[in-house]
Amino acid sequence: MFGFLKRFDFGTPRELRQAMREIKEMEKQEIWELQGSEATPLNQAVTSLRAGDRPTARTLFEDALRRYPTYVRDAPETLPLLLDLKIYDVAETLIGQWMREKPRSSALFEAWAAIPHRQHDWPEALTRMRKVQRKFPGRAGPYIKEVEALRHLKQYDDAEKAARTASRKFDEARHLLPLAFELARIAEARKDWPAAEQAWRDLYDRFKHFAGVGGMAHAMEEQGRLADAEEMLLDFRKHYPGQIDILVGLARVAERQGDVAKTAAAWAEVRTKFPREVHGYFEGQRFLEEAKRPREEVEAVVTQAIHSFPQDSWPLSRYAWIAHRAQDWGEAAARWQRLRKAFPDTTEPYERGADALRRAGRVEEADALLAELKARGKA
């Protein structure tokens, strides 16, 4: 690391050792100062990613890694950031290197196991989680993730057995709650709706988590007990009017009942009370389109999303797709152009925009747009 020091004369070996100690102390001091600063590239990368700017976040992360490799390796925000950036090949390389440097770090090994988990490579995720269990038997995370992997692999008996074994091994609420979630999801995956209803009820009774209420309502719906589900949700809403799981549950019951106005109003209430939750926009748009409501009603939902999520590309994309599916080619081309201007690093608005232009008879503009995309190296 300090090979350049050979060019300098530090005198005796003792003086050289003293110089090395001073350099290491300087490095420690720099890391200490970085930990208290919000202006490091690593912290800026986290901020950019939270704002939805993934390209900038990656650039800032790479800058931080180049300038402060030890600090980046040891910073608690690094591993979640690496996984959230979805640069899994880079994550494999870096985490593998760091595991060799710090073979007793359970966090590094769990992050290594989380890479295929994030990619939904469930067989590999299961293999890695079990390796981490053997190396760090006192860590709950790999046991919980093992249950999830088994559930996705449809090995429901093994998943349930693993969940109950882990529940006996780790008896703290912060570990038991995700295991309770898994037991309820296993019952849902089996479509054993009475068992699912009971599992969600147990989760709510034990942890007072309102996802249990939504889960109970869904299980009741699947059993055809819409009136029971609605009565329960309305009773909960009297006492807890600000819980999103209750409002979402009421919207779903209304949809099952076939009440268009009631369902549209329920999803609108979700968006009003929880404007930063994407669920109300996705489901509200989906319902209105499936109910064949007028286009302006659908567009009003997506326009609201554009204002609520100005740093995200998906609202503008959905807005453009509405015109595209309606074969309103001139308007679609204009909306794809708006998305290109806001998010020039995505390919969709170039490809779909060219398609809209071509269908509108503006062939030269379409060809020019595809040429621009090719020049950017994304075609």
C-alpha positions in Angstrom: 0.0 0.0 0.0 2.8 2.4 0.8 5.4 1.2 -1.8 6.1 4.8 -2.8 7.8 5.3 0.6 10.8 3.3 -0.7 11.9 6.4 -2.6 12.5 8.3 0.6 15.2 7.9 3.3 13.7 7.5 6.7 17.0 6.6 8.3 17.0 3.7 10.7 14.3 0.9 10.7 13.0 2.3 13.9 12.4 5.7 12.3 10.7 4.0 9.4 8.3 2.2 11.7 7.6 5.4 13.5 6.8 7.1 10.1 4.5 4.2 9.2 2.7 4.5 12.6 2.2 8.3 12.0 0.8 7.6 8.5 -1.7 5.1 9.9 -2.7 7.5 12.6 -3.3 10.1 9.9 -5.5 7.6 8.0 -7.5 6.8 11.2 -7.9 10.6 11.8 -9.2 11.0 8.2 -11.7 8.2 8.6 -12.8 9.6 11.9 -13.5 13.0 10.3 -15.3 11.3 7.4 -17.6 9.5 9.7 -18.8 12.8 11.1 -19.3 14.5 7.7 -22.3 14.6 5.5 -20.3 15.8 2.5 -18.4 12.6 1.6 -19.1 11.0 -1.7 -20.5 8.0 0.1 -23.1 10.0 1.9 -23.9 11.9 -1.2 -24.4 8.6 -3.1 -26.9 7.5 -0.5 -28.8 10.8 -0.8 -28.8 10.6 -4.6 -30.1 7.0 -4.5 -32.9 8.0 -2.1 -33.8 10.8 -4.6 -34.0 8.2 -7.4 -30.9 9.3 -9.2 -29.2 5.9 -9.6 -26.5 6.9 -12.2 -25.2 9.8 -10.0 -25.3 7.5 -6.9 -23.1 5.0 -8.7 -20.6 7.6 -9.8 -20.4 9.0 -6.3 -20.0 5.6 -4.8 -17.1 4.8 -7.2 -15.5 8.1 -6.3 -15.8 7.3 -2.6 -14.3 3.8 -3.1 -11.4 5.2 -5.1 -10.6 8.0 -2.6 -11.4 6.3 0.8 -11.3 2.5 0.3 -10.9 1.5 3.9 -13.7 3.9 5.0 -16.0 2.7 2.3 -15.4 -1.0 3.3 -16.2 -0.3 7.0 -19.0 2.2 6.7 -22.3 0.8 7.8 -24.2 2.4 4.8 -21.9 0.7 2.2 -23.4 -2.8 2.0 -27.1 -1.6 1.7 -26.0 0.9 -0.9 -24.2 -1.6 -2.9 -27.2 -3.9 -3.0 -29.7 -1.1 -3.7 -27.6 0.1 -6.6 -28.2 -3.3 -8.2 -24.6 -3.5 -9.5 -24.4 -7.1 -8.4 -21.2 -8.0 -10.4 -19.4 -5.2 -8.6 -20.9 -6.2 -5.3 -19.7 -9.8 -5.8 -16.1 -8.6 -6.4 -15.9 -6.0 -3.7 -17.7 -8.1 -1.0 -15.6 -11.1 -1.9 -12.4 -9.1 -1.5 -13.6 -7.6 1.8 -14.6 -11.0 3.2 -11.0 -12.1 2.7 -9.7 -9.0 4.5 -12.3 -9.3 7.3 -13.2 -13.1 7.6 -15.0 -12.6 10.9 -17.4 -9.9 9.7 -20.9 -11.4 9.7 -22.3 -8.4 8.0 -20.0 -9.0 4.9 -21.0 -12.6 4.7 -24.7 -11.8 5.0 -24.4 -9.2 2.3 -22.6 -11.8 0.1 -25.6 -14.2 0.7 -28.0 -11.4 0.0 -26.7 -10.9 -3.6 -28.5 -13.9 -5.2 -31.4 -13.2 -2.8 -31.9 -9.7 -4.4 -31.7 -11.3 -7.8 -34.3 -13.9 -6.9 -31.8 -16.7 -7.6 -33.4 -18.8 -4.8 -31.3 -22.0 -5.1 -28.1 -20.0 -4.8 -29.5 -17.8 -2.1 -30.5 -20.9 -0.1 -27.0 -22.4 -0.5 -25.3 -19.2 0.7 -27.6 -18.6 3.6 -26.9 -22.0 4.9 -23.1 -21.5 4.6 -23.5 -18.3 6.6 -25.6 -20.1 9.2 -22.7 -22.6 9.7 -20.1 -19.8 10.1 -22.3 -17.5 12.3 -24.9 -19.7 14.0 -25.9 -16.8 16.3 -27.1 -14.5 13.5 -30.8 -14.6 12.9 -30.9 -13.0 9.5 -29.6 -16.0 7.5 -32.2 -18.3 9.1 -35.1 -15.9 8.3 -33.8 -15.5 4.7 -33.6 -19.3 4.4 -37.3 -19.5 5.2 -38.1 -17.0 2.5 -35.9 -18.8 -0.1 -37.6 -22.1 0.7 -41.0 -20.5 0.3 -40.1 -19.1 -3.1 -38.9 -22.6 -4.1 -42.3 -23.9 -3.1 -40.8 -26.2 -0.5 -43.5 -25.2 2.0 -43.1 -28.0 4.5 -39.4 -27.3 4.8 -40.0 -23.6 5.0 -42.6 -24.0 7.8 -40.2 -26.3 9.7 -37.3 -23.9 9.3 -39.5 -21.0 10.5 -40.6 -22.8 13.6 -37.0 -24.0 14.3 -35.7 -20.4 14.0 -38.5 -19.1 16.2 -37.3 -21.4 19.0 -33.7 -20.4 18.4 -34.2 -16.6 18.3 -36.9 -15.4 20.7 -36.6 -11.7 20.4 -39.6 -9.8 18.8 -37.4 -8.3 16.1 -36.7 -11.8 14.8 -40.0 -13.4 15.6 -42.0 -10.8 13.6 -40.4 -11.5 10.2 -40.8 -15.2 10.9 -44.5 -14.7 11.7 -44.8 -12.9 8.4 -43.2 -15.9 6.6 -45.6 -18.4 8.3 -48.6 -16.3 7.1 -47.1 -16.0 3.6 -46.5 -19.8 3.5 -50.2 -20.4 4.2 -51.1 -17.9 1.5 -48.8 -19.6 -1.0 -50.5 -22.9 -0.2 -53.9 -21.1 -0.7 -54.9 -22.5 2.7 -57.0 -19.4 3.5 -58.3 -20.5 6.9 -54.7 -21.2 8.0 -53.6 -17.9 6.5 -56.4 -16.0 8.3 -55.3 -17.5 11.6 -51.6 -16.8 10.9 -52.3 -13.2 10.2 -54.5 -13.0 13.3 -51.7 -14.4 15.4 -49.3 -11.9 14.0 -51.6 -9.0 14.8 -52.4 -10.3 18.3 -48.8 -10.8 19.2 -47.1 -7.8 17.6 -50.0 -5.4 16.9 -48.7 -5.0 13.4 -51.4 -3.7 11.0 -50.2 -5.8 8.2 -52.0 -8.6 10.1 -55.3 -6.8 9.7 -54.8 -6.5 6.0 -53.8 -10.1 5.8 -56.8 -11.3 7.7 -59.1 -9.3 5.4 -57.5 -10.7 2.3 -57.9 -14.3 3.6 -61.6 -13.6 4.4 -62.0 -12.2 0.9 -60.5 -15.4 -0.6 -63.0 -17.4 1.4 -65.9 -15.3 0.0 -66.5 -13.5 3.3 -66.6 -10.0 2.0 -69.0 -8.7 4.6 -66.9 -10.0 7.4 -63.8 -8.5 6.0 -65.4 -5.1 5.5 -67.0 -5.1 9.0 -63.6 -5.9 10.6 -61.8 -3.2 8.6 -64.4 -0.5 9.3 -64.2 -1.4 13.0 -60.4 -1.0 13.0 -60.6 2.2 11.0 -62.7 3.8 13.8 -59.8 3.3 16.2 -56.9 3.6 13.7 -57.9 5.9 10.9 -54.4 6.5 9.7 -53.3 3.0 9.0 -52.6 2.3 5.3 -53.1 -1.5 5.6 -56.7 -0.8 6.7 -57.4 1.6 3.8 -55.9 -0.7 1.2 -58.0 -3.6 2.6 -61.2 -1.5 2.2 -60.3 -0.6 -1.4 -59.8 -4.3 -2.2 -63.0 -5.3 -0.6 -64.9 -2.6 -2.5 -63.4 -3.9 -5.7 -64.4 -7.5 -4.9 -67.9 -6.2 -4.3 -67.9 -4.6 -7.8 -68.6 -1.1 -6.5 -66.7 1.1 -9.0 -67.3 4.5 -7.3 -66.6 3.1 -3.8 -63.3 1.5 -5.0 -62.1 4.6 -6.9 -62.9 6.7 -3.7 -61.0 4.2 -1.5 -57.9 4.3 -3.6 -58.1 8.1 -3.8 -58.2 8.1 0.0 -55.0 6.0 0.1 -53.3 8.5 -2.2 -54.5 11.5 -0.2 -53.4 10.2 3.2 -50.2 8.5 1.9 -49.0 10.5 -1.0 -45.5 9.0 -0.9 -46.8 5.4 -1.1 -46.7 4.1 -4.7 -49.4 1.5 -4.0 -52.2 4.0 -4.2 -51.1 5.2 -7.6 -50.3 1.8 -9.2 -53.5 0.1 -8.0 -55.7 3.2 -8.5 -54.6 3.4 -12.1 -54.9 -0.3 -12.7 -58.5 -0.3 -11.3 -59.6 2.7 -13.3 -58.2 1.2 -16.5 -59.8 -2.2 -15.9 -63.1 -0.6 -15.0 -62.8 1.3 -18.4 -63.2 4.7 -16.8 -62.6 7.8 -18.9 -59.0 8.5 -19.9 -59.0 11.8 -18.0 -59.7 10.0 -14.7 -56.8 7.7 -15.3 -54.5 10.5 -16.3 -55.5 12.5 -13.2 -54.1 9.7 -11.0 -50.8 9.6 -12.9 -50.5 13.4 -13.0 -50.8 13.3 -9.2 -47.9 10.7 -9.2 -45.8 13.0 -11.4 -46.1 15.8 -8.8 -45.6 13.4 -5.8 -42.5 11.7 -7.3 -40.6 14.3 -9.3 -37.3 12.4 -9.0 -38.7 9.1 -10.4 -39.2 8.1 -14.0 -42.1 5.7 -13.6 -44.9 8.3 -13.4 -43.8 10.0 -16.7 -43.5 6.6 -18.3 -47.0 5.6 -17.2 -48.3 8.9 -18.4 -46.7 8.3 -21.9 -48.0 4.8 -22.0 -51.6 6.0 -21.6 -51.4 8.0 -24.8 -49.4 5.2 -26.5 -52.0 2.5 -25.8 -54.7 4.9 -26.9 -52.9 5.3 -30.2 -52.8 9.0 -29.7 -49.5 9.1 -31.5 -48.8 12.8 -31.5 -49.5 13.1 -27.8 -47.5 9.9 -27.0 -44.5 11.3 -28.9 -44.7 14.5 -26.9 -44.9 12.6 -23.6 -42.0 10.3 -24.5 -40.0 13.5 -25.3 -40.8 14.8 -21.8 -39.5 11.6 -20.3 -36.3 11.8 -22.4 -35.6 15.3 -21.2 -36.1 14.5 -17.6 -34.3 11.1 -17.7 -31.9 11.0 -20.7 -30.1 7.8 -19.6 -33.1 5.5 -20.0 -33.7 3.7 -23.4 -37.5 3.4 -23.1 -38.4 7.0 -24.2 -36.2 6.7 -27.2 -37.5 3.4 -28.5 -41.1 4.1 -27.7 -40.8 7.7 -28.8 -39.5 6.6 -32.1 -42.3 4.1 -32.4 -44.9 6.8 -31.7 -43.3 9.2 -34.2 -43.2 6.6 -36.9 -46.9 5.7 -36.4 -47.6 9.4 -36.6 -46.0 9.5 -40.0 -42.9 11.4 -38.8 -40.4 8.9 -40.1 -37.4 11.1 -40.3 -37.8 12.2 -36.7 -38.1 8.6 -35.6 -34.9 7.6 -37.5 -33.0 10.6 -36.0 -34.1 9.6 -32.5 -32.9 6.0 -32.9 -29.7 7.3 -34.3 -29.3 9.4 -31.2 -29.9 6.4 -29.0 -27.3 4.4 -31.0 -24.8 7.3 -30.6 -25.3 7.2 -26.9 -24.3 3.5 -26.9 -27.6 2.2 -25.6 -29.1 0.6 -28.7 
